[in-house]
Amino acid sequence: MIAHEVLACLELAIYVGLLVPTTFCTIHYALKGQFGWLYLHAFVIAKIAGPAILISITEHSSSSSGLQIASQILYQIALGPLMSATLSFVNISSTPDEDKYEHSYSPLAPLTQGGGSSMILRLVHPIIMAGLVLGIIGGIRRMPDSATGMINPDKYDQGATFMKASGALFLVAFVAICFGAIRLWKHRKALATVSYHIVTGMVVILPLLFLRIIYSVLNSANLDTTGHTGHTNKYNIMTGSWVIYLILGLIPQATIITIFIASGVFAWMKVRRGSGV
């Protein structure tokens, strides 16, 4: 069993184990208007499907280009829902609804003058979606033709450009998320209980998210083109260094979602015990 397959098995076990609490938090908080949990749920599904397909390909020695493309894309696009979830948590924290949420320490609304900034942050979602779409298109264009097995040089080079643009857009979105989180930090004790725990956890979440984005940027920056070959392959998610993927990919993502889920479950327990106000 190759190292990447071992990591795929580990990822599959992690995210299957996280699926139940993620589903619980998604149902519980989505009914209260926190739709960022839907993105988080999509992330978990993608992180289950990607490794599952990779394991299937390896175990059955499958050469199906369709399955290989699907697995590659699922590994690449998971960053998009994770960033959208993080952005959504920052946005919903910026505009608390006094009628829906129990507050952590104070019922005072912290951001009575934050409507403009909140609107700007909402506009970051299309940037993340554009980065996601470009990443998918870029990955598909760099794949060999399913019928001939040959690579189209023009599409191959365009794919590299699209993936570089995808990484750049994710970096722009990350800066905006950091802005929103920093803006909320000093008001966190006046936030809804779940938002308080999530915003507090941003001191760990944001550096880890940055590592994951840098991993994608390094991958796209080192893609070969027909005119420039010989770039390192160690940042490739599927075929590169498993150690780098473990440090910059698997661990950061698994830690981030664990913090989100722990925040959601702990806040639910806290409010049920009557100490959420």
C-alpha positions in Angstrom: 0.0 0.0 0.0 1.6 3.3 -1.1 1.9 6.3 1.2 -0.8 8.3 -0.6 -3.2 5.4 -0.2 -2.4 5.2 3.5 -3.2 8.9 3.8 -6.3 8.4 1.8 -7.4 5.7 4.3 -6.6 8.0 7.2 -8.6 10.9 5.6 -11.5 8.6 4.9 -11.6 7.4 8.5 -11.3 11.0 9.9 -14.1 12.5 7.8 -16.5 9.5 8.1 -16.1 10.0 11.8 -16.8 13.7 11.5 -19.8 13.3 9.3 -22.3 12.7 12.1 -21.4 15.7 14.2 -21.1 17.9 11.1 -24.6 16.8 10.0 -26.0 17.5 13.5 -24.4 21.0 13.5 -25.6 21.7 9.9 -29.2 20.8 10.7 -29.2 22.6 14.1 -27.6 25.9 13.0 -28.9 26.1 9.5 -32.4 26.3 11.0 -31.1 29.4 12.8 -29.8 31.0 9.7 -26.2 30.0 9.9 -25.8 28.6 6.4 -22.0 28.4 6.6 -22.6 24.9 8.0 -23.9 23.8 4.6 -20.6 24.7 3.1 -18.8 22.7 5.8 -21.0 19.7 5.2 -20.2 19.9 1.5 -16.5 20.0 2.4 -16.8 16.8 4.5 -18.7 15.0 1.7 -15.9 16.0 -0.8 -13.2 14.8 1.7 -15.0 11.5 1.9 -15.6 11.0 -1.8 -12.1 12.0 -2.9 -10.1 9.5 -0.8 -12.8 6.8 -1.4 -12.3 7.1 -5.2 -8.5 7.1 -4.8 -8.6 4.0 -2.7 -10.9 2.3 -5.2 -8.6 3.2 -8.1 -5.6 1.8 -6.3 -7.2 -1.4 -5.0 -8.7 -2.3 -8.3 -5.8 -1.0 -10.4 -8.4 1.1 -12.3 -7.1 3.0 -15.3 -10.4 4.9 -15.8 -9.5 8.4 -16.7 -13.0 9.5 -15.5 -12.4 8.2 -12.0 -8.9 9.7 -11.9 -10.2 13.1 -12.9 -13.0 12.9 -10.4 -10.6 12.1 -7.5 -8.2 14.8 -8.5 -10.9 17.4 -8.7 -12.5 16.4 -5.4 -9.1 16.8 -3.7 -8.6 20.2 -5.3 -12.0 21.7 -4.9 -12.4 20.9 -1.2 -10.6 24.1 -0.3 -13.4 26.2 -1.8 -16.2 25.0 0.5 -13.9 25.2 3.5 -13.1 28.9 2.7 -16.8 29.7 2.0 -17.7 28.2 5.4 -15.1 30.2 7.2 -16.2 33.4 5.4 -19.9 32.6 6.2 -19.1 32.2 9.9 -17.3 35.6 10.0 -20.3 37.2 8.1 -23.0 35.7 10.3 -21.0 36.8 13.4 -20.9 40.3 12.1 -24.7 40.6 12.0 -26.2 38.7 14.9 -29.9 38.3 15.2 -31.1 39.0 18.7 -34.2 36.8 18.3 -32.3 33.7 17.2 -29.1 33.3 19.2 -28.1 33.0 22.8 -25.2 35.2 23.5 -22.0 34.2 25.2 -21.5 36.9 27.8 -23.5 39.9 26.8 -26.7 40.4 24.7 -25.3 43.7 23.3 -25.0 43.7 19.5 -21.3 44.4 18.9 -21.3 45.8 15.4 -24.1 48.3 15.0 -22.0 50.2 12.4 -20.7 47.2 10.6 -23.2 46.9 7.8 -20.9 48.2 5.0 -18.1 45.9 6.0 -20.4 42.9 6.2 -21.7 43.6 2.7 -18.1 43.8 1.4 -17.4 40.4 3.0 -20.5 38.9 1.3 -19.0 40.0 -2.0 -16.0 37.8 -1.3 -18.1 34.6 -1.9 -18.1 35.2 -5.7 -14.3 35.4 -5.5 -14.1 32.0 -3.8 -16.6 30.5 -6.3 -14.6 31.9 -9.2 -11.4 30.4 -7.7 -13.2 27.1 -7.3 -14.5 27.0 -10.9 -11.2 28.0 -12.3 -9.5 25.2 -10.3 -12.0 22.7 -11.7 -11.6 23.8 -15.3 -7.9 24.0 -15.0 -7.6 20.5 -13.6 -9.9 19.1 -16.4 -8.0 20.9 -19.2 -4.7 19.4 -18.0 -6.0 15.8 -18.2 -5.3 13.6 -21.3 -8.2 13.2 -23.7 -10.4 10.3 -22.6 -10.6 8.8 -26.1 -7.0 9.2 -27.4 -5.0 9.4 -24.2 -3.2 12.4 -25.7 -2.7 15.9 -24.1 -3.9 18.9 -26.0 -1.0 21.4 -25.6 -3.1 24.5 -25.7 -5.6 23.2 -23.1 -2.7 21.9 -21.0 -1.1 25.4 -20.8 -4.5 27.1 -20.3 -5.2 24.7 -17.4 -2.0 25.8 -15.7 -3.0 29.5 -16.1 -6.5 28.8 -14.7 -5.1 27.0 -11.7 -2.6 29.9 -11.0 -5.5 32.3 -11.2 -7.5 30.1 -8.8 -4.8 30.2 -6.2 -4.5 34.0 -6.5 -8.2 34.4 -5.9 -8.1 32.2 -2.9 -5.3 34.4 -1.4 -7.4 37.5 -2.0 -10.4 35.9 -0.3 -8.2 34.8 2.6 -7.1 38.4 3.2 -10.7 39.5 3.3 -11.6 36.7 5.8 -8.7 37.8 8.0 -10.0 41.4 7.9 -13.4 40.3 9.0 -12.0 38.1 11.8 -9.7 40.8 13.1 -12.6 43.2 13.1 -14.7 40.8 15.2 -12.0 39.8 17.7 -12.5 42.6 20.3 -16.3 42.1 20.2 -16.3 38.3 20.5 -17.7 38.2 24.0 -20.8 39.9 22.8 -21.4 37.4 20.0 -23.8 34.5 19.9 -22.3 31.6 21.8 -21.4 29.5 18.8 -19.9 32.6 17.0 -17.9 33.4 20.1 -16.2 30.0 20.0 -15.6 30.1 16.3 -14.2 33.6 16.3 -12.0 32.7 19.3 -10.8 29.6 17.3 -9.7 31.8 14.4 -6.3 32.3 16.0 -5.7 28.7 15.1 -7.9 28.4 12.0 -6.5 31.2 10.0 -2.8 30.2 10.1 -3.8 26.6 9.2 -6.1 27.8 6.4 -3.2 29.9 5.1 -0.9 26.8 5.0 -3.6 25.0 3.0 -3.9 27.9 0.5 -0.1 28.1 0.2 0.0 24.4 -0.7 -2.4 25.0 -3.6 -0.5 28.1 -4.7 2.8 26.1 -4.7 1.1 23.3 -6.6 -0.2 25.7 -9.3 3.1 27.7 -9.5 5.1 24.5 -10.2 2.9 23.1 -13.0 4.7 22.2 -16.1 3.7 23.8 -19.4 4.7 22.8 -22.9 7.2 25.6 -23.0 8.5 25.2 -19.4 9.0 21.7 -18.1 11.0 20.2 -15.3 9.1 21.9 -12.4 9.0 20.0 -9.1 6.1 17.6 -8.7 6.3 17.4 -4.9 3.4 19.7 -4.3 1.0 17.7 -6.4 -1.8 16.4 -4.2 -2.1 13.0 -5.8 1.5 12.2 -6.9 3.7 14.5 -4.9 5.4 14.3 -1.5 3.1 12.6 1.0 4.9 14.3 3.8 4.2 17.8 2.4 0.6 16.9 1.8 0.3 15.6 5.4 1.7 18.8 6.8 0.2 21.4 4.5 -3.0 19.6 3.5 -4.4 16.9 5.7 -3.5 18.2 9.1 -4.6 21.8 8.6 -7.9 20.9 7.0 -8.7 18.2 9.6 -7.8 20.5 12.5 -9.9 23.4 11.1 -13.1 21.4 10.7 -12.5 19.8 14.1 -12.4 23.3 15.7 -15.6 24.3 13.8 -17.5 21.2 14.9 -16.2 21.4 18.5 -17.4 25.0 18.6 -20.8 24.1 17.3 -21.3 21.1 19.6 -19.9 22.9 22.7 -22.1 25.9 22.1 -25.2 23.7 21.8 -24.3 21.9 25.0 -23.6 25.2 26.8 -26.9 26.7 25.8 -28.8 23.5 26.7 -27.3 23.7 30.2 -28.7 27.3 30.5 -25.3 29.0 30.6 -25.3 30.4 27.1 -26.4 33.9 28.1 
